[in-house]
Amino acid sequence: MKINNSTLFNVGIIAACGAVFGFQLLHQLQPLPRSTAVLEPGERVKGVEGLQESGKTLILITASTCHFCTESMTFYRKLSSLARSRGTRLVGVSWESPERNRAYLTSHGVDVDEIVSASKTSIGIRGTPTVILVNSRGVVLNSWPGKLDEPTETEVLNAAMVN
């Protein structure tokens, strides 16, 4: 069987496209480093209204297509239950529609007080999942990007539950 130059060229193009696609896919699946994905303490959260309604508010930024978000749902269920028992407000934020975000969170047993749709740029966050704790003025007390390990989950719970 004889292979001509155009066949080799086409195979090369397909292989190159596959490599670029694979690299992009791997990049999308990597959690973002903390320095590139969070709001720092003292910054104001933009693009999320109504943060002045309670002492502290936890903001859960998720997306239904984010596998790290789905893997974090067991922790978010626990967080929502404890937040509710302590009077800490919980707001779900996504760049998806509020209906889609509510359905996603509800399907995983995460109960939030409010759902907000906001763009990544308006909030200042580049990735999901991200948890942000703010005070009654909407000022960031702390933020935690990505799928959290157990010690960091404990840190979030402790920070959110202290009045």
The 8 nearest C-alpha neighbors of each residue, nearest first, counted from 0:
[[1, 2, 3, 6, 4, 7, 5, 10],
 [0, 2, 3, 4, 6, 7, 5, 8],
 [3, 1, 6, 0, 4, 7, 5, 8],
 [2, 4, 6, 5, 1, 7, 8, 0],
 [3, 5, 7, 6, 8, 2, 9, 10],
 [6, 4, 8, 7, 3, 9, 2, 10],
 [7, 5, 9, 8, 4, 3, 10, 2],
 [6, 8, 4, 10, 5, 9, 11, 3],
 [7, 9, 5, 11, 6, 10, 4, 12],
 [10, 8, 12, 6, 11, 7, 5, 13],
 [9, 11, 13, 7, 12, 8, 14, 6],
 [10, 12, 8, 14, 9, 13, 7, 15],
 [11, 13, 9, 15, 14, 10, 16, 8],
 [12, 14, 10, 16, 11, 15, 17, 9],
 [13, 15, 17, 11, 12, 16, 10, 18],
 [16, 14, 18, 12, 17, 13, 11, 19],
 [17, 15, 13, 19, 18, 14, 20, 12],
 [18, 16, 14, 20, 15, 19, 21, 13],
 [17, 19, 21, 15, 16, 20, 22, 14],
 [20, 18, 16, 22, 21, 17, 23, 15],
 [21, 19, 17, 23, 18, 22, 16, 24],
 [22, 20, 24, 18, 23, 19, 17, 25],
 [21, 23, 19, 25, 24, 20, 26, 18],
 [24, 22, 26, 20, 21, 25, 27, 19],
 [23, 25, 21, 27, 26, 22, 20, 28],
 [26, 24, 28, 22, 27, 23, 21, 29],
 [25, 27, 23, 24, 29, 28, 22, 21],
 [28, 26, 24, 25, 29, 23, 30, 22],
 [27, 29, 25, 26, 24, 30, 66, 67],
 [28, 30, 26, 27, 31, 25, 24, 32],
 [31, 29, 145, 28, 32, 146, 126, 27],
 [30, 32, 36, 33, 29, 35, 126, 145],
 [31, 33, 34, 35, 30, 36, 144, 145],
 [32, 34, 36, 35, 37, 144, 31, 143],
 [35, 33, 32, 36, 37, 31, 38, 39],
 [36, 34, 33, 32, 37, 31, 125, 124],
 [35, 37, 125, 33, 124, 34, 31, 126],
 [38, 36, 124, 142, 39, 33, 35, 144],
 [37, 39, 142, 42, 40, 123, 139, 124],
 [38, 40, 42, 37, 41, 139, 141, 142],
 [41, 39, 139, 140, 141, 42, 38, 138],
 [40, 42, 139, 138, 39, 140, 43, 38],
 [43, 41, 139, 40, 138, 39, 38, 44],
 [44, 42, 138, 137, 139, 45, 41, 136],
 [43, 45, 137, 122, 138, 42, 139, 46],
 [46, 44, 122, 47, 121, 43, 123, 48],
 [45, 47, 121, 122, 117, 48, 44, 118],
 [48, 46, 45, 44, 115, 49, 50, 117],
 [49, 47, 50, 46, 45, 115, 51, 137],
 [50, 48, 51, 52, 47, 137, 53, 135],
 [49, 51, 137, 52, 48, 135, 136, 56],
 [52, 50, 135, 49, 136, 53, 137, 54],
 [51, 53, 50, 49, 135, 54, 88, 55],
 [54, 52, 55, 51, 135, 88, 56, 50],
 [53, 55, 135, 134, 56, 52, 87, 51],
 [56, 54, 134, 87, 135, 53, 133, 88],
 [55, 57, 88, 133, 89, 87, 132, 58],
 [56, 58, 132, 89, 131, 88, 90, 59],
 [57, 59, 90, 131, 130, 91, 89, 60],
 [60, 58, 130, 91, 92, 129, 90, 61],
 [59, 61, 92, 129, 128, 93, 91, 127],
 [62, 60, 128, 127, 93, 68, 59, 92],
 [63, 61, 65, 64, 93, 127, 68, 95],
 [62, 64, 65, 103, 61, 100, 68, 69],
 [63, 65, 62, 66, 68, 69, 61, 67],
 [66, 64, 68, 62, 67, 63, 69, 127],
 [65, 67, 69, 68, 70, 64, 63, 28],
 [66, 68, 70, 69, 65, 146, 71, 128],
 [69, 67, 71, 128, 65, 66, 70, 61],
 [68, 70, 66, 71, 72, 67, 65, 63],
 [69, 71, 67, 68, 72, 66, 73, 146],
 [72, 70, 68, 69, 74, 73, 146, 67],
 [71, 73, 75, 74, 69, 70, 76, 107],
 [74, 72, 76, 75, 71, 77, 70, 107],
 [73, 75, 77, 72, 76, 71, 78, 152],
 [74, 76, 72, 78, 77, 73, 79, 109],
 [77, 75, 109, 79, 73, 74, 78, 108],
 [76, 78, 74, 80, 75, 79, 81, 73],
 [77, 79, 75, 81, 76, 80, 82, 74],
 [80, 78, 82, 76, 77, 81, 110, 75],
 [81, 79, 77, 83, 78, 82, 76, 84],
 [80, 82, 84, 78, 83, 79, 77, 85],
 [83, 81, 87, 79, 85, 84, 80, 78],
 [82, 84, 86, 80, 81, 85, 87, 79],
 [83, 85, 81, 82, 86, 80, 87, 79],
 [86, 84, 82, 83, 87, 81, 160, 162],
 [87, 85, 83, 84, 82, 88, 53, 55],
 [88, 86, 82, 85, 55, 56, 83, 89],
 [87, 89, 56, 57, 86, 112, 55, 53],
 [90, 88, 57, 111, 112, 56, 58, 87],
 [91, 89, 58, 113, 111, 112, 114, 59],
 [90, 92, 114, 59, 58, 60, 115, 113],
 [93, 91, 60, 115, 116, 114, 59, 90],
 [92, 94, 95, 116, 61, 60, 62, 117],
 [93, 95, 118, 117, 116, 96, 119, 92],
 [94, 96, 93, 116, 100, 99, 97, 62],
 [95, 97, 99, 98, 116, 100, 94, 93],
 [98, 96, 100, 99, 116, 114, 115, 101],
 [99, 97, 101, 96, 100, 102, 114, 95],
 [98, 100, 102, 96, 97, 101, 103, 95],
 [99, 101, 103, 97, 102, 98, 104, 96],
 [102, 100, 98, 104, 103, 99, 105, 97],
 [103, 101, 105, 99, 100, 104, 106, 98],
 [104, 102, 100, 106, 101, 105, 63, 99],
 [103, 105, 109, 101, 107, 106, 102, 100],
 [106, 104, 108, 102, 107, 109, 103, 101],
 [105, 107, 103, 104, 108, 102, 109, 101],
 [106, 108, 105, 104, 109, 72, 103, 76],
 [109, 107, 105, 106, 76, 110, 104, 72],
 [108, 110, 76, 104, 105, 107, 79, 75],
 [109, 111, 79, 108, 105, 112, 104, 76],
 [112, 110, 89, 113, 90, 91, 109, 79],
 [113, 111, 89, 90, 88, 110, 114, 91],
 [112, 114, 90, 111, 91, 115, 89, 92],
 [115, 113, 91, 97, 90, 92, 101, 116],
 [116, 114, 92, 97, 91, 117, 113, 93],
 [115, 117, 93, 94, 97, 92, 96, 95],
 [118, 116, 94, 93, 46, 115, 121, 119],
 [117, 119, 94, 121, 120, 122, 116, 93],
 [120, 118, 124, 122, 121, 123, 125, 117],
 [119, 121, 123, 118, 122, 124, 125, 117],
 [120, 122, 118, 46, 119, 123, 45, 117],
 [123, 121, 45, 46, 120, 119, 124, 44],
 [122, 124, 120, 121, 119, 125, 38, 45],
 [125, 123, 119, 36, 122, 126, 37, 120],
 [126, 124, 36, 119, 123, 127, 35, 120],
 [127, 125, 124, 36, 128, 31, 129, 144],
 [128, 126, 129, 61, 60, 145, 62, 68],
 [127, 129, 61, 145, 68, 60, 144, 126],
 [128, 130, 144, 60, 127, 143, 145, 59],
 [129, 131, 59, 143, 142, 58, 60, 144],
 [132, 130, 142, 58, 57, 141, 143, 133],
 [131, 133, 57, 141, 140, 56, 139, 142],
 [134, 132, 139, 138, 140, 137, 56, 55],
 [133, 135, 55, 137, 136, 138, 54, 56],
 [134, 136, 51, 54, 137, 55, 53, 50],
 [137, 135, 134, 138, 51, 50, 133, 43],
 [138, 136, 133, 134, 50, 135, 43, 44],
 [139, 137, 43, 133, 134, 136, 42, 41],
 [138, 140, 133, 40, 41, 42, 141, 132],
 [139, 141, 40, 133, 132, 138, 41, 134],
 [142, 140, 40, 132, 139, 131, 39, 143],
 [143, 141, 131, 130, 37, 132, 38, 144],
 [142, 144, 130, 129, 131, 145, 37, 141],
 [145, 143, 129, 128, 36, 33, 130, 37],
 [146, 144, 128, 30, 129, 147, 127, 31],
 [145, 147, 67, 71, 128, 148, 144, 68],
 [146, 148, 151, 145, 152, 149, 71, 144],
 [147, 149, 151, 150, 152, 146, 153, 145],
 [148, 150, 152, 151, 153, 147, 154, 74],
 [151, 149, 153, 152, 148, 154, 147, 155],
 [150, 152, 154, 153, 148, 149, 147, 155],
 [153, 151, 149, 155, 154, 150, 147, 148],
 [154, 152, 156, 150, 151, 155, 157, 149],
 [153, 155, 151, 157, 152, 156, 158, 150],
 [156, 154, 152, 158, 153, 157, 159, 151],
 [157, 155, 153, 159, 154, 158, 160, 152],
 [156, 158, 154, 160, 155, 159, 153, 161],
 [159, 157, 155, 156, 160, 161, 154, 132],
 [160, 158, 156, 157, 161, 155, 132, 87],
 [159, 161, 157, 158, 156, 162, 85, 82],
 [162, 160, 158, 159, 157, 156, 85, 55],
 [161, 160, 54, 159, 55, 158, 85, 87]]
